[in-house]
Amino acid sequence: MAIDPICGMKVDETKAKKKGLVVDGDKPVYFCSEDCKSKYLNKGQEPWYRSQTFARVFPWVLAVVLIGGSIWAYLGDFMILYMGIFFILFSLMKMLDWSGFVKAFAQYDLIAKNVSFYGWLYPGIELTLGVLYLTNTFITGAAWATVFIMGIGAIGVGKNLLSKNQVKCACLGTKINVPLTKVTLLEDIIMVAMASIILFY
């Protein structure tokens, strides 16, 4: 197995060769898709949101926004609204490259690894949760669903971080370059905590 240098996903070298998803040189480079191969060949023309600098800085900016936003939402008593906006924004980002999201998500999510259909459903599940929170409908059910999917997500992310396996984070889809870091784990934990507050307080 090789690692796609663009998205960090594992690639079957034999399958990649058959599909022409390889760049030969002193050392062959394998890709998961034509999109990643094209990005590699046009490296100097990459947009800023796919750069390595962005990948290093953005997770920490996201962490500050998530922590600050969740505290403000809790203290300002608009936590359900915050959760609705969160889920809708994150789901729409995933939908920009749905198939790419499914591949990246399956690298670390415990359910998506074994049930590929779950990966295809996941952006829709998040969108549905967002609508339920924004419309203040079936809040208890939405909160239990949040605890379940984000809790499972946190376990998968935690296991991946402990294994030191470097993969792309799928939380904001695959259009931007965000590695899987402790910030992804923090995101899942914050959502579980907020859903738990709805359920038990």
C-alpha positions as CSV (number, residue, x, y, z in Angstrom):
1,M,0.0,0.0,0.0
2,A,1.2,3.5,-0.8
3,I,0.1,6.9,0.6
4,D,-1.5,9.5,-1.7
5,P,0.7,12.6,-1.1
6,I,-2.2,15.0,-1.7
7,C,-5.0,13.6,0.5
8,G,-3.0,11.2,2.7
9,M,-5.3,8.2,1.9
10,K,-4.0,4.7,1.5
11,V,-3.8,3.5,-2.1
12,D,-3.6,0.0,-3.5
13,E,-0.6,0.2,-5.9
14,T,-1.8,-2.5,-8.3
15,K,-5.3,-0.9,-8.7
16,A,-3.7,2.6,-9.1
17,K,-1.5,1.3,-11.9
18,K,-4.4,-0.2,-13.7
19,K,-6.3,3.1,-13.5
20,G,-3.3,5.1,-14.5
21,L,-3.2,6.9,-11.2
22,V,0.6,6.8,-10.9
23,V,3.4,9.2,-11.8
24,D,6.6,7.4,-12.6
25,G,10.0,8.8,-11.8
26,D,12.9,7.8,-9.5
27,K,10.2,6.7,-7.1
28,P,6.6,6.1,-8.4
29,V,3.9,8.2,-6.7
30,Y,0.4,6.7,-6.4
31,F,-2.9,8.5,-6.1
32,C,-6.5,7.6,-5.1
33,S,-8.1,9.6,-7.8
34,E,-7.6,11.7,-11.0
35,D,-8.3,14.8,-8.9
36,C,-5.3,14.1,-6.6
37,K,-3.1,13.2,-9.5
38,S,-4.0,16.5,-11.2
39,K,-3.3,18.5,-8.1
40,Y,0.1,16.8,-7.7
41,L,1.1,17.6,-11.3
42,N,0.0,21.2,-10.9
43,K,1.4,21.7,-7.4
44,G,2.6,25.3,-7.9
45,Q,-0.9,26.3,-8.9
46,E,-2.6,25.0,-5.8
47,P,-5.1,27.4,-4.1
48,W,-4.2,28.8,-0.7
49,Y,-6.7,26.7,1.1
50,R,-4.9,23.5,0.0
51,S,-1.5,24.7,1.0
52,Q,0.6,23.1,3.8
53,T,0.6,26.4,5.7
54,F,-3.2,26.5,5.7
55,A,-3.2,22.9,6.9
56,R,-0.9,23.8,9.9
57,V,-2.7,27.0,10.9
58,F,-6.4,26.3,10.2
59,P,-7.0,23.5,12.8
60,W,-6.0,25.9,15.6
61,V,-8.2,28.7,14.3
62,L,-11.0,26.2,14.1
63,A,-10.3,25.1,17.7
64,V,-10.6,28.7,19.0
65,V,-13.8,29.2,17.1
66,L,-15.3,26.0,18.3
67,I,-14.4,26.5,22.0
68,G,-15.2,30.3,22.0
69,G,-18.5,29.7,20.1
70,S,-19.7,26.9,22.3
71,I,-19.0,28.8,25.5
72,W,-20.7,31.9,24.2
73,A,-23.7,29.8,22.9
74,Y,-24.0,28.1,26.3
75,L,-23.8,31.3,28.3
76,G,-26.0,33.2,25.9
77,D,-28.6,30.5,25.9
78,F,-28.6,29.8,22.1
79,M,-26.8,26.5,22.2
80,I,-29.4,24.7,20.1
81,L,-29.2,27.4,17.4
82,Y,-25.3,27.1,17.5
83,M,-25.5,23.3,17.0
84,G,-28.0,23.7,14.1
85,I,-25.7,26.1,12.3
86,F,-22.6,23.9,13.1
87,F,-24.2,20.8,11.6
88,I,-25.6,22.5,8.5
89,L,-22.3,24.2,7.6
90,F,-20.2,21.1,8.2
91,S,-22.6,18.9,6.2
92,L,-22.6,21.3,3.2
93,M,-18.8,21.4,3.2
94,K,-18.8,17.5,3.0
95,M,-21.4,17.6,0.2
96,L,-19.0,19.6,-2.1
97,D,-17.1,16.4,-2.8
98,W,-19.3,13.7,-1.5
99,S,-17.3,10.7,-2.9
100,G,-14.0,12.2,-1.7
101,F,-15.6,12.6,1.8
102,V,-16.7,9.0,1.9
103,K,-13.1,7.8,1.1
104,A,-11.5,10.1,3.6
105,F,-14.1,9.4,6.3
106,A,-13.6,5.6,6.0
107,Q,-9.9,6.0,6.9
108,Y,-10.8,6.6,10.6
109,D,-14.5,6.4,11.4
110,L,-15.3,3.1,13.1
111,I,-18.6,2.5,11.3
112,A,-17.7,3.9,7.9
113,K,-14.6,1.6,7.8
114,N,-16.9,-1.4,7.8
115,V,-20.2,0.0,6.4
116,S,-19.5,2.2,3.3
117,F,-23.1,3.1,3.0
118,Y,-22.9,5.0,6.3
119,G,-20.3,7.3,4.8
120,W,-22.6,8.1,2.0
121,L,-25.5,8.8,4.5
122,Y,-23.4,10.8,7.0
123,P,-23.6,14.3,5.4
124,G,-27.4,13.9,5.1
125,I,-27.6,12.8,8.7
126,E,-25.7,16.0,9.8
127,L,-27.9,18.1,7.6
128,T,-31.0,16.6,9.1
129,L,-29.7,17.2,12.6
130,G,-29.0,20.8,11.7
131,V,-32.5,21.3,10.5
132,L,-34.0,19.7,13.6
133,Y,-31.9,21.9,15.9
134,L,-32.7,25.1,13.9
135,T,-36.4,24.4,13.9
136,N,-36.4,23.2,17.5
137,T,-38.1,19.9,16.4
138,F,-37.5,16.4,18.0
139,I,-34.7,18.0,20.0
140,T,-34.4,15.0,22.4
141,G,-34.0,12.5,19.5
142,A,-31.6,14.8,17.7
143,A,-29.5,15.1,20.9
144,W,-29.3,11.3,21.3
145,A,-28.4,10.9,17.7
146,T,-25.6,13.6,18.2
147,V,-24.2,11.7,21.2
148,F,-24.2,8.5,19.2
149,I,-22.6,9.6,15.9
150,M,-20.2,12.2,17.5
151,G,-19.3,9.8,20.3
152,I,-18.4,7.0,17.8
153,G,-16.6,9.6,15.7
154,A,-14.5,10.7,18.8
155,I,-13.5,7.1,19.5
156,G,-12.4,6.6,15.8
157,V,-10.5,9.8,15.8
158,G,-8.8,9.0,19.1
159,K,-7.7,5.5,17.9
160,N,-6.3,7.0,14.8
161,L,-4.4,9.7,16.7
162,L,-2.9,7.1,19.0
163,S,-1.8,5.0,16.1
164,K,0.1,8.0,14.6
165,N,-1.5,7.2,11.2
166,Q,-1.6,10.5,9.3
167,V,-4.8,10.9,7.4
168,K,-6.9,13.7,6.0
169,C,-9.7,15.0,8.2
170,A,-13.1,14.7,6.6
171,C,-14.9,17.0,9.0
172,L,-15.0,19.9,6.5
173,G,-15.0,17.7,3.4
174,T,-12.0,17.3,1.1
175,K,-12.0,20.6,-0.8
176,I,-9.7,22.2,1.8
177,N,-6.5,20.7,3.2
178,V,-7.1,19.8,6.9
179,P,-5.2,17.0,8.6
180,L,-6.7,14.8,11.3
181,T,-5.6,16.4,14.6
182,K,-6.6,16.7,18.2
183,V,-8.9,19.6,17.0
184,T,-11.1,17.0,15.2
185,L,-11.4,15.1,18.5
186,L,-12.2,18.3,20.3
187,E,-15.0,19.1,17.8
188,D,-16.6,15.7,18.4
189,I,-16.3,16.0,22.2
190,I,-17.8,19.5,22.3
191,M,-20.8,18.3,20.3
192,V,-21.3,15.3,22.6
193,A,-21.0,17.6,25.6
194,M,-23.6,20.1,24.3
195,A,-26.0,17.3,23.3
196,S,-25.6,15.8,26.8
197,I,-26.4,19.2,28.4
198,I,-29.6,19.2,26.4
199,L,-30.5,15.7,27.5
200,F,-29.6,15.9,31.2
201,Y,-29.8,19.5,32.3
